[in-house]
């Protein structure tokens, strides 16, 4: 079990790249943080979600 | 008449427009037209958790417009630095509007934490634009911390209350040798114009436009007001007297 954007997800062992693709994200339009650390884009293909990970997928939204 | 030689330089980047448009609280479909009608060359954005079905705001921003992500949501310097680095991961340049707020009622920025974030981000290669309460000593701290411009608030965020901090912004304009970009609280084009007449380098507005009856028309009105104010500042505004001074000749009256 892990959390992605605050919600429980069944994705242990899934790579970041696969998760983003599967969920319709464009990798160049998001940044990913795992357990509070920024994950470099070059690691998206290799990094597999681990049990207990807290993942944030962030992007730009409207703001002042 | 646009003066192409009147350049706004922020951290070595040159702009001919002095109006910065916010992108919050209105339909992203209107952003493209609002940018064009306002003549804006810089637009602010926020960084948040996103779902793939949120749509992408970048698709609505015209080519060549400089993105100015903010660190809204940061409650201290450390969080601001993290948000700035995440924004940089998105590959949209080095500009960052530092916004550190932990007061939910008035959304007033924490100048001390903002200066700390400014120093860390400047050292990390960012072009930091700190959003701050217009305090001269704190503004000097921002300068020493490597700020590229200072963004003092006119009134609390989203209030449309206008230049409530007028006298203190005036002091920053006088004393700080960086562009002073008045940000937050500007509710009407006339207020933007007044700040520009005072010598502000630029104006940033979001809520005034987002909550207007017609977003695109108001964006254009702001663009025009900022240009008018800048031109008046460059021209040098006329003197103020206590008593009347006739504008028409006082000789050659018909009754003479």
HADDOCK unambig.tbl for C-alpha pairs under 7 A between the chains (distance, minus, plus):
assign (segid A and resid 5 and name CA) (segid B and resid 49 and name CA) 6.36 0.50 0.50
assign (segid A and resid 23 and name CA) (segid B and resid 52 and name CA) 6.54 0.50 0.50
assign (segid A and resid 24 and name CA) (segid B and resid 52 and name CA) 5.47 0.50 0.50
assign (segid A and resid 25 and name CA) (segid B and resid 52 and name CA) 4.93 0.50 0.50
assign (segid A and resid 28 and name CA) (segid B and resid 90 and name CA) 6.53 0.50 0.50
assign (segid A and resid 29 and name CA) (segid B and resid 90 and name CA) 6.05 0.50 0.50
assign (segid A and resid 30 and name CA) (segid B and resid 90 and name CA) 6.13 0.50 0.50
assign (segid A and resid 31 and name CA) (segid B and resid 86 and name CA) 6.05 0.50 0.50
assign (segid A and resid 31 and name CA) (segid B and resid 89 and name CA) 5.93 0.50 0.50
assign (segid A and resid 31 and name CA) (segid B and resid 90 and name CA) 6.04 0.50 0.50
assign (segid A and resid 38 and name CA) (segid B and resid 86 and name CA) 6.91 0.50 0.50
assign (segid A and resid 56 and name CA) (segid B and resid 49 and name CA) 6.49 0.50 0.50
assign (segid A and resid 57 and name CA) (segid B and resid 49 and name CA) 5.51 0.50 0.50
assign (segid A and resid 57 and name CA) (segid B and resid 50 and name CA) 6.22 0.50 0.50
assign (segid A and resid 58 and name CA) (segid B and resid 47 and name CA) 6.49 0.50 0.50
assign (segid A and resid 58 and name CA) (segid B and resid 48 and name CA) 5.20 0.50 0.50
assign (segid A and resid 58 and name CA) (segid B and resid 49 and name CA) 4.13 0.50 0.50
assign (segid A and resid 58 and name CA) (segid B and resid 50 and name CA) 5.25 0.50 0.50
assign (segid A and resid 59 and name CA) (segid B and resid 47 and name CA) 5.52 0.50 0.50
assign (segid A and resid 59 and name CA) (segid B and resid 48 and name CA) 5.79 0.50 0.50
assign (segid A and resid 59 and name CA) (segid B and resid 49 and name CA) 6.35 0.50 0.50
assign (segid A and resid 59 and name CA) (segid B and resid 50 and name CA) 5.80 0.50 0.50
assign (segid A and resid 60 and name CA) (segid B and resid 45 and name CA) 6.23 0.50 0.50
assign (segid A and resid 60 and name CA) (segid B and resid 46 and name CA) 5.61 0.50 0.50
assign (segid A and resid 60 and name CA) (segid B and resid 47 and name CA) 4.65 0.50 0.50
assign (segid A and resid 60 and name CA) (segid B and resid 48 and name CA) 6.42 0.50 0.50
assign (segid A and resid 60 and name CA) (segid B and resid 57 and name CA) 6.78 0.50 0.50
assign (segid A and resid 61 and name CA) (segid B and resid 45 and name CA) 5.98 0.50 0.50
assign (segid A and resid 61 and name CA) (segid B and resid 46 and name CA) 5.26 0.50 0.50
assign (segid A and resid 61 and name CA) (segid B and resid 47 and name CA) 5.91 0.50 0.50
assign (segid A and resid 61 and name CA) (segid B and resid 48 and name CA) 6.56 0.50 0.50
assign (segid A and resid 61 and name CA) (segid B and resid 57 and name CA) 6.01 0.50 0.50
assign (segid A and resid 62 and name CA) (segid B and resid 23 and name CA) 4.56 0.50 0.50
assign (segid A and resid 62 and name CA) (segid B and resid 24 and name CA) 4.09 0.50 0.50
assign (segid A and resid 62 and name CA) (segid B and resid 25 and name CA) 6.91 0.50 0.50
assign (segid A and resid 62 and name CA) (segid B and resid 45 and name CA) 5.16 0.50 0.50
assign (segid A and resid 62 and name CA) (segid B and resid 46 and name CA) 5.79 0.50 0.50
assign (segid A and resid 62 and name CA) (segid B and resid 57 and name CA) 6.91 0.50 0.50
assign (segid A and resid 63 and name CA) (segid B and resid 22 and name CA) 6.04 0.50 0.50
assign (segid A and resid 63 and name CA) (segid B and resid 23 and name CA) 5.01 0.50 0.50
assign (segid A and resid 63 and name CA) (segid B and resid 24 and name CA) 3.77 0.50 0.50
assign (segid A and resid 63 and name CA) (segid B and resid 44 and name CA) 6.23 0.50 0.50
assign (segid A and resid 63 and name CA) (segid B and resid 45 and name CA) 4.57 0.50 0.50
assign (segid A and resid 63 and name CA) (segid B and resid 46 and name CA) 4.65 0.50 0.50
assign (segid A and resid 64 and name CA) (segid B and resid 22 and name CA) 4.45 0.50 0.50
assign (segid A and resid 64 and name CA) (segid B and resid 23 and name CA) 6.04 0.50 0.50
assign (segid A and resid 64 and name CA) (segid B and resid 24 and name CA) 5.62 0.50 0.50
assign (segid A and resid 64 and name CA) (segid B and resid 44 and name CA) 5.53 0.50 0.50
assign (segid A and resid 64 and name CA) (segid B and resid 45 and name CA) 6.21 0.50 0.50
assign (segid A and resid 64 and name CA) (segid B and resid 206 and name CA) 5.76 0.50 0.50
